[in-house]
C-alpha cells in the first residue's frame, strides 16, 4: 500500500450507498497484513475505500460501463475531460438536453471524454446526486436546482489521475465472477454490491439496468464461498436484512450504523444498521 496518500484523491462522484461515512468501521476490520496484499474491488462505485487506502496494486471493476468509462478517461484524458466539463451550463433546460442523449441513436457516437463529462455533469447537477437509470438503461434522475454545483472539480480530478497513473491500478468492466482467475492468496477483496432492501420502501435498484434481486445476492454469496475455499480474504458490506444475515451465517458479521437518505418515505431516512461480513479474524 502507498505510504504517502494524496488527500485530494477522493471520490469524484456522489454515489448512492457510498462508504465515506463508515470508512472508520471498515478500516478497523481490514486484515492486519493489508499492506502486503493486492487490493481488489469488484463493485467500485464511487471508490471511497479505494481512495482511502490508495494501494500500490489494485484491480477495480464495475458492471456499469458508463462509470468505468469515467475512471478510464480520468486516467488517460483528464485534461481534455476538465476542459469539456467547463462547457456545461447549470440550467434545467440544458440539463434535460444532456440527460436525453442516451435516448438518442447517436449516443454511441459520443467520444469517451464526452460520455464521461456527461456523467459527471449529471451527477453534480441532478437531484441528490443520484446515479439512477430506468429499465432501459437510461439516466432518469431529475434536475437538482442547485445554485452553484461543483461541476469542474479540477483538483480532485488531477489528484485521481495521478493516483491511477503512479500505481498499478487495473480498471475492468464486467461481471465480478470474471475476476476470480486474477485473484490469489495474496489478494484482499472488498465488495460493496447493490444492497438487499430492508423493507419495500428502501428498495433502490437503479445503479445498473435491471437492478439486483434475491438470486443475485445468493450468487454473490456463492462467489464469496469460492473466495473462502481458495484462501482469499474478503470483506463485504450489505444491509442488515435478515436474509443477508442468514445466507452469510457461516462468516463473521459486524453490525455498523450508517446514515442513508434514499427512501420513498422521508421519516424512514436516517441512521440504519448495515453489516460488514468477513472470512478472517
N, C-alpha and C positions, 0 to 999 in steps of 0.2 A: 504494500500500500504506500501511497505517496506520503512523505513525511511533512512537507510543507504544502498546505492547502491554500488555494486561492479562494478567499471569502466571496469574491464576486461570481464565482462559478456556482450558480444556483439554478433552480428550475426556471425556465424561460416561459413556461405555460402554466396557467392556473388549471389544475386538473381535479375533477371531482374525485374525492376519496384520497387526495394527496396525503403523503405521510409526514409532512413537516411537523405537524403538531404532536406526533407520537414518536419522533426520532429518538428522544431520550430513552423511551421504553425499548425501542428496537436495539439501540446501541448497547443497552445493558444485557441483552440476550445474545449478542453476537458471539461466535466461537472465540475462545481465548487465543487461538492461533490464527485469527483472521488475517493478520499481517503476512502470513505465509501461504495464504490461499488465493487462488484466482477467483475473482468475483463474477457472478452471472446473475442476470435479472431478466427472466423470460417475459415479464409484463412491465416494461419500463415506465409507461405512463409519463408523468412529469419528472421522474428521476430524482426525487428528493433524497432517497437513500444513497443512490449513486454519487450525487454531488456532495453529500455529507461525508462519505468515505473517500471519494476521489482516488480509487485504486489505480495502480500502475498497469494492471492487466484485468480486462473485463470483457464479457460478452453481454451485449444488451439486445433485446428483441421485443417486438410487439407485433400483433397481428394487424394492427391499424397501420396501413401503409402510408396514409397521409401524415401520421405522427412521425413515423420513421423517416419519411422524406425530409421533415423539418430538421431532425438530428443530422442527417447526411448533408443537407445544404449548409447548416451552421458549421459543420466540419470542413466542407470543401469550397463553399462560396459565400462566406459570411459577409464580406464587404458588399457584394452585389445584393445580398438579401437586405442589409441595412439601408442601402440606397433605395430599394424598392419600397420598403416599409415607410420611408419618408414621403412617399407619393400618396398615401392613403388619407382619406378625409373622414372625420368623426361626425357623420350625419346619418340620419335614418335612411334617407333615400339612397345614399351611396352604399350603406351597409347592406341593404337588401339586394342591391345590384350585385355586389360582390358575393353575397351569400348564394344567390341564384346561379352562380357559374357552374356548380356541379349538377345542375339540371340540364345543362346545355350539351349537345353532342360534340361541341368544340372544346369541352373541358379537357379532354385527353391531349389536346394540342398545346396546353399551357406548359411552360418550362417548369422544371423542378423548383427554381427560385420563385417563380410566380405562385406556384401552389403553396410553397412554404410560407410566403409572405401573406397569402390569403388566410391560411390557418391562424397565423399569429395575430393578424389584424382582427379576425372574427373573435378569437379568444379574448382579446383585450377589450373589445367593444360590445360583445354580446352580454345579455343579462346573466349576472352572477358568474361570468367566466366559464360557462358550461361548454364542454365539448360534447355535443349531442347530435346523433344522426337518427333519421327515421328508418323504417324497414327497407327503404330503397337505397340506404346508404348516403342520403343527402343531409347536409348540415341543416338543422332546423331550430336552433336556439334563437330567440328574438333579440332585437336591438336593446342595449342596456341603458341608453341615455345618460352616460357618464360625461361629466363636464370636461375632464382632462385625463383621459386614459393614457397609460404609458405604452403607446404603440411601438415606439422605437427604443427599446431598452438596450442601447448600444454597449454600455459597459459589461452587462451580463452576456450578451451575445459574443463579444470579443473574448471574454474570460472562458466561456464554454468552448469556443473554437480552440483556444489554446490548450485547454484540458484534453479535448478529444484528439488533438494532434500530437501533444507531448507525451501521451501514454498509449499503450497498446489496447485500444478500445475497438472491438469488433462490433459492428452495427448490422443487425439482421432483421428481416421482417418475414414472419411466417408462423406456423403453428409451433407452440412451445415444445411439443414432443420431438420435433425435428432437431432440437438442440442436444438431445440426450447423448448422441455419439461424440459430442465435443467436450463432455464432462468427464472428470475422473476424480479420484480420491483427494486430489489437491484443489478441487473446486468447491466453493461455497455458493449455494443457490438461494437467493431471496426472491420470494414470489408474492406479488400483490395483485391477484386476479380480480375480476368483477365479483363483488360481494354477493353472497346469498342473502335475499331480503329477510329481515327480521319479522316484518309484517307486510300486509298487502299495500300499505301506504308508502313503505320505504323502498319499494322496488324501483331500481334505476338501471336500465339496461341499454343505455344509449352510447356507449363508447364505440362499439362496432356494430355493423349491420347484423341484425338477428338477435343480438343480446346473448345472455347466458341462462341456462336452466339447470335443473337438478342433475341432469345427466352429465352436463359439463363439469359440475362440481365433483361428481363421482369419478369422472375420467381424470381430473386433476389429482384426486386422492390416489388413484391407481398409479399415476406418474410419480407421486411422492413415494409410494411403496417401492417403485423401481429404483429411485434415487437411494432410498434407505438400503435396499438389497445390494447396491453397488458400493455402499460405504461412503456415500456422498452426503455431506451435511446440508440441511436445508432449513430455512425459516420461512414461514408462510403467514400472511395476515388475512383475516376474513372477519365476517360478522360473528356475533356470539349466538347465532341461531342454533337451537337445539340440534338440528340436522347436521350442522357443521361439527359440533362437539361430538356427535355420535360417530360420524364416519372417520374422525381423527382420534378416536378414543385410545388408540394404541400409542399415541405420541404425547409429548409434554405440551400442555395447553396453559398459557398465561393470559389472564384477562386484563385488559387495559382500558382506560377511559379516552374517548375521542369526541370532539365536537364536530357534528355534521349538520350541514344546512340544507340538505336535499331531502325533502319530504313533502308530500302533497298536502299535509296538514301542518300548518305553522306551529301549533302548540307542541308538536312532537319533534320539532327540531331542537338540537342542543346536545348535551353530553350523552353519549351512549356507550355501551360496552362493545369492545371488539376483542378478538382473540389473536394471539401470536402462537403459532404452532411450530414445534421444532423436534428434531430427532437426535439431539445430542445434549450432553449435560451443560 
